[in-house]
Amino acid sequence: MPGTHTRNFGPMLQSPRCGAKTRNGEYCRAPAVTGKKRCRMHGGARGSGAPRGNTNAVTHGAFTKKAIEGRKSLRQQIQQAEKLLKDLDR
Protein backbone atom coordinates (compact mmCIF):
# COMPACT_ATOMS: atom_id res chain seq x y z
CA MET A 1 0.00 0.00 0.00
CA PRO A 2 1.66 3.25 -1.10
CA GLY A 3 1.51 6.20 1.22
CA THR A 4 1.34 4.31 4.51
CA HIS A 5 5.02 4.80 5.32
CA THR A 6 5.67 7.87 7.43
CA ARG A 7 8.70 9.79 6.34
CA ASN A 8 11.03 11.60 8.68
CA PHE A 9 11.61 15.04 7.11
CA GLY A 10 12.56 16.68 10.39
CA PRO A 11 16.36 16.53 10.10
CA MET A 12 16.30 17.78 6.51
CA LEU A 13 13.96 20.64 7.35
CA GLN A 14 16.11 21.60 10.34
CA SER A 15 19.39 21.54 8.37
CA PRO A 16 21.06 24.87 7.58
CA ARG A 17 20.14 26.41 4.24
CA CYS A 18 22.56 27.42 1.49
CA GLY A 19 21.94 31.17 1.52
CA ALA A 20 23.52 31.91 -1.86
CA LYS A 21 21.75 34.76 -3.63
CA THR A 22 19.95 33.60 -6.75
CA ARG A 23 19.23 35.47 -9.97
CA ASN A 24 15.81 36.55 -8.80
CA GLY A 25 17.35 38.19 -5.73
CA GLU A 26 16.11 35.61 -3.22
CA TYR A 27 18.24 33.19 -1.26
CA CYS A 28 18.78 29.55 -2.23
CA ARG A 29 16.66 27.28 -0.06
CA ALA A 30 18.56 24.05 -0.73
CA PRO A 31 20.17 22.38 2.29
CA ALA A 32 23.85 23.17 2.75
CA VAL A 33 26.41 20.39 2.36
CA THR A 34 27.49 18.94 5.71
CA GLY A 35 30.25 21.09 7.15
CA LYS A 36 29.86 23.79 4.48
CA LYS A 37 27.81 26.94 4.14
CA ARG A 38 26.65 26.33 0.56
CA CYS A 39 24.64 23.65 -1.23
CA ARG A 40 26.12 21.30 -3.82
CA MET A 41 25.00 23.62 -6.63
CA HIS A 42 26.60 26.74 -5.18
CA GLY A 43 30.08 25.52 -4.33
CA GLY A 44 29.63 23.24 -1.34
CA ALA A 45 30.43 20.05 -3.22
CA ARG A 46 33.97 18.74 -3.45
CA GLY A 47 35.73 19.87 -6.60
CA SER A 48 33.25 22.64 -7.37
CA GLY A 49 34.26 26.21 -7.98
CA ALA A 50 37.21 27.75 -9.73
CA PRO A 51 40.67 26.18 -9.56
CA ARG A 52 43.24 27.63 -7.19
CA GLY A 53 45.28 30.44 -8.67
CA ASN A 54 44.31 32.66 -11.55
CA THR A 55 45.66 30.94 -14.64
CA ASN A 56 43.70 33.36 -16.82
CA ALA A 57 46.06 36.12 -15.74
CA VAL A 58 49.09 34.33 -17.19
CA THR A 59 49.95 36.39 -20.24
CA HIS A 60 51.36 34.98 -23.43
CA GLY A 61 53.56 37.99 -24.20
CA ALA A 62 52.26 38.55 -27.73
CA PHE A 63 51.64 42.24 -27.11
CA THR A 64 54.75 43.25 -25.22
CA LYS A 65 56.82 46.06 -26.70
CA LYS A 66 59.57 43.60 -27.56
CA ALA A 67 57.20 41.29 -29.45
CA ILE A 68 55.54 44.16 -31.34
CA GLU A 69 58.93 45.59 -32.35
CA GLY A 70 60.05 42.12 -33.47
CA ARG A 71 57.03 41.71 -35.74
CA LYS A 72 57.50 45.21 -37.11
CA SER A 73 61.14 44.48 -37.89
CA LEU A 74 60.23 41.17 -39.54
CA ARG A 75 57.56 42.90 -41.65
CA GLN A 76 60.11 45.49 -42.81
CA GLN A 77 62.60 42.76 -43.74
CA ILE A 78 59.94 40.91 -45.73
CA GLN A 79 59.02 44.13 -47.56
CA GLN A 80 62.70 44.79 -48.37
CA ALA A 81 63.13 41.21 -49.63
CA GLU A 82 60.03 41.50 -51.81
CA LYS A 83 61.29 44.80 -53.23
CA LEU A 84 64.71 43.24 -53.95
CA LEU A 85 63.07 40.28 -55.74
CA LYS A 86 60.90 42.64 -57.75
CA ASP A 87 64.01 44.70 -58.77
CA LEU A 88 65.87 41.54 -59.79
CA ASP A 89 63.01 40.46 -62.09
CA ARG A 90 63.37 43.58 -64.20
C-alpha positions as CSV (number, residue, x, y, z in Angstrom):
1,M,0.0,0.0,0.0
2,P,1.7,3.2,-1.1
3,G,1.5,6.2,1.2
4,T,1.3,4.3,4.5
5,H,5.0,4.8,5.3
6,T,5.7,7.9,7.4
7,R,8.7,9.8,6.3
8,N,11.0,11.6,8.7
9,F,11.6,15.0,7.1
10,G,12.6,16.7,10.4
11,P,16.4,16.5,10.1
12,M,16.3,17.8,6.5
13,L,14.0,20.6,7.3
14,Q,16.1,21.6,10.3
15,S,19.4,21.5,8.4
16,P,21.1,24.9,7.6
17,R,20.1,26.4,4.2
18,C,22.6,27.4,1.5
19,G,21.9,31.2,1.5
20,A,23.5,31.9,-1.9
21,K,21.8,34.8,-3.6
22,T,19.9,33.6,-6.7
23,R,19.2,35.5,-10.0
24,N,15.8,36.5,-8.8
25,G,17.3,38.2,-5.7
26,E,16.1,35.6,-3.2
27,Y,18.2,33.2,-1.3
28,C,18.8,29.6,-2.2
29,R,16.7,27.3,-0.1
30,A,18.6,24.1,-0.7
31,P,20.2,22.4,2.3
32,A,23.9,23.2,2.7
33,V,26.4,20.4,2.4
34,T,27.5,18.9,5.7
35,G,30.3,21.1,7.1
36,K,29.9,23.8,4.5
37,K,27.8,26.9,4.1
38,R,26.7,26.3,0.6
39,C,24.6,23.6,-1.2
40,R,26.1,21.3,-3.8
41,M,25.0,23.6,-6.6
42,H,26.6,26.7,-5.2
43,G,30.1,25.5,-4.3
44,G,29.6,23.2,-1.3
45,A,30.4,20.0,-3.2
46,R,34.0,18.7,-3.5
47,G,35.7,19.9,-6.6
48,S,33.3,22.6,-7.4
49,G,34.3,26.2,-8.0
50,A,37.2,27.8,-9.7
51,P,40.7,26.2,-9.6
52,R,43.2,27.6,-7.2
53,G,45.3,30.4,-8.7
54,N,44.3,32.7,-11.5
55,T,45.7,30.9,-14.6
56,N,43.7,33.4,-16.8
57,A,46.1,36.1,-15.7
58,V,49.1,34.3,-17.2
59,T,50.0,36.4,-20.2
60,H,51.4,35.0,-23.4
61,G,53.6,38.0,-24.2
62,A,52.3,38.6,-27.7
63,F,51.6,42.2,-27.1
64,T,54.8,43.3,-25.2
65,K,56.8,46.1,-26.7
66,K,59.6,43.6,-27.6
67,A,57.2,41.3,-29.5
68,I,55.5,44.2,-31.3
69,E,58.9,45.6,-32.4
70,G,60.1,42.1,-33.5
71,R,57.0,41.7,-35.7
72,K,57.5,45.2,-37.1
73,S,61.1,44.5,-37.9
74,L,60.2,41.2,-39.5
75,R,57.6,42.9,-41.6
76,Q,60.1,45.5,-42.8
77,Q,62.6,42.8,-43.7
78,I,59.9,40.9,-45.7
79,Q,59.0,44.1,-47.6
80,Q,62.7,44.8,-48.4
81,A,63.1,41.2,-49.6
82,E,60.0,41.5,-51.8
83,K,61.3,44.8,-53.2
84,L,64.7,43.2,-54.0
85,L,63.1,40.3,-55.7
86,K,60.9,42.6,-57.8
87,D,64.0,44.7,-58.8
88,L,65.9,41.5,-59.8
89,D,63.0,40.5,-62.1
90,R,63.4,43.6,-64.2
